């Protein structure tokens, strides 16, 4: 470090230290640190370099007084649950047990951290919990909300919209609501799964659908069925699952009982595909020799499965980062129009199909 960048080891770096290293005024450093616009890009870069060189960390309390922001984002897992402590614990356990939510958190933190923002995890599985989220945002404890809904009829998104609060959703809501969202082209994902199985010459396909009251479940099924019909497979038996390994196993057992000659299965997420593979192996069916299996998500469950799953990749981390970016944009410019970002799926070929 240069002599100019030296900071007394007896105290934390200050705005004055950053200003000296950057060669600008203290007021200019304050404007850059607090995100004030209309600062020359070259000066912004010089100040950021000086911040890195000095190890300066903004005082969040002082910064909040200037920006009138909490620099905190509520990451809300919302859905349907009961009021008892046991039911609320079960709701949280389901969320933490699904690798999907871990990937969402990773993407959100990866975006927010470099911008000096921090997430606060909240659950909104009851009417009281949803009211608490709205109150938390209204009182300024968080600048906005990133909402992951686990239930099609989740009332939280319209509550946030009606209250005029900054919020972005992960996945298109079942009913229109004036909030931005990120999503995947689920129908295209279903098509990719079907084309993989058709390309392998499988003639008796079946599918384990996700919950059919959820747009993602509906779209994945529709894309798979449509592509199968175009490929000369007009009839595809369907068993509905719940996006859990257990529901996938139960659905697979039902399909085998009703259609013992099936030779291919598309499961609408990797957890259900993992459960399906377990049942197939227990019943003496080889994967993929006897039954080819394709999952969806490309989550850790895909590589943990035996055999490793061929699956449709959903770039959850990138989608979560974009969700956070859209929210930050909305916070900084409240008049920003509602928008959507729809990502493309990708087939990842492994050993199951």
Buried (B, 14 or more C-beta within 10 A) or exposed (E): EEEEBEBEEEEEBBBEBBBBBBEBEBEBBBBBBBBEEEBEEEBBEBBBBBBEBBEBEBEBEEBBEBBEBBBBBBBBBBBBBEEEEEEBEBBBEBBEEBBBBBBBBBBBBBBBEEEEBBBBEBBBBBEEBBEBBBEBBEEEEBBBBBBBBBBBEBBBBBBBBEEEBBBBBBBBBBEEBEBBBBBBBBBBBBBBBBBBBBEBEBEBBBBBBBBBEBBBBBBBBBBBBBBBEEBEBEEBBBBBBBBBBEBBBBBBBBBBEEBEEBBBBBBBBBBBBBBBBBBBBEBEBEBBEEBBBBBBBBBEBBEEBEBBBBBBBBBBBBBBBBBBBBBBBBBBEEEEEEEEBEBEBBBBEBEBB
